[in-house]
């Protein structure tokens, strides 16, 4: 059922609730809340301007692109890619038609949870964009579904497409703050967020998964591993990692997950 006119200024850009559920959304409020949070992160941590060039890794159904259309004028531009063909088809048909400076691409990268039949290997995937072409590269809950050998390549690719003064904003479940058996707020108390299983030969103190039968369903990284991947890509932390809500270990959380703000070295 289409959304009524009063849910948004451009309701045609809002996917149906059935489509939203493929991203774990059960209520419309949650779709907008997450989007506006990340739009604010672009302002506070990404130094976004009306003329910025922005890349989203794993754009889904355009949830964050939706509020960014207010931020980026015709001077700026947004690009996003995703491994779900149907979501990209929706965005190309509806979103880009309404806002031509917002472009979306489908990439058939394998993921054990979201795209198990994908033909491209994430560890060698090259982002389909030229070097030094973006002011901001961000990934909202993408590395939370990614194995380390693939994440390391995505860090390198993010560094490659960033301008020398650019920034990257990535979210993670930080293994450093995970407390097995401790109570966690809201849906984060569910066992699917229990990072109790090792992955291959990777040190379980640096990377762990929640479901050994489907390793990329939910993943957590240590700060040490994140910093090592960043250094290998020619990136560094712009500031200390920003605490998240999910683990209930910080009274001053900002986002649901930890936020990692990176800059070129």
Secondary structure as GFF3:
##gff-version 3
##sequence-region A 1 265
A	DSSP	three_ten_helix	5	7	.	.	.	ID=ss1
A	DSSP	three_ten_helix	11	13	.	.	.	ID=ss2
A	DSSP	alpha_helix	17	20	.	.	.	ID=ss3
A	DSSP	three_ten_helix	21	23	.	.	.	ID=ss4
A	DSSP	alpha_helix	28	44	.	.	.	ID=ss5
A	DSSP	beta_strand	53	57	.	.	.	ID=ss6
A	DSSP	alpha_helix	63	71	.	.	.	ID=ss7
A	DSSP	beta_strand	77	82	.	.	.	ID=ss8
A	DSSP	alpha_helix	85	90	.	.	.	ID=ss9
A	DSSP	pi_helix	91	95	.	.	.	ID=ss10
A	DSSP	alpha_helix	96	98	.	.	.	ID=ss11
A	DSSP	beta_strand	102	106	.	.	.	ID=ss12
A	DSSP	beta_strand	134	139	.	.	.	ID=ss13
A	DSSP	three_ten_helix	143	145	.	.	.	ID=ss14
A	DSSP	alpha_helix	148	161	.	.	.	ID=ss15
A	DSSP	beta_strand	162	172	.	.	.	ID=ss16
A	DSSP	three_ten_helix	175	177	.	.	.	ID=ss17
A	DSSP	three_ten_helix	186	189	.	.	.	ID=ss18
A	DSSP	three_ten_helix	191	193	.	.	.	ID=ss19
A	DSSP	beta_strand	207	209	.	.	.	ID=ss20
A	DSSP	beta_strand	219	221	.	.	.	ID=ss21
A	DSSP	alpha_helix	223	233	.	.	.	ID=ss22
A	DSSP	beta_strand	235	237	.	.	.	ID=ss23
A	DSSP	beta_strand	258	264	.	.	.	ID=ss24
###
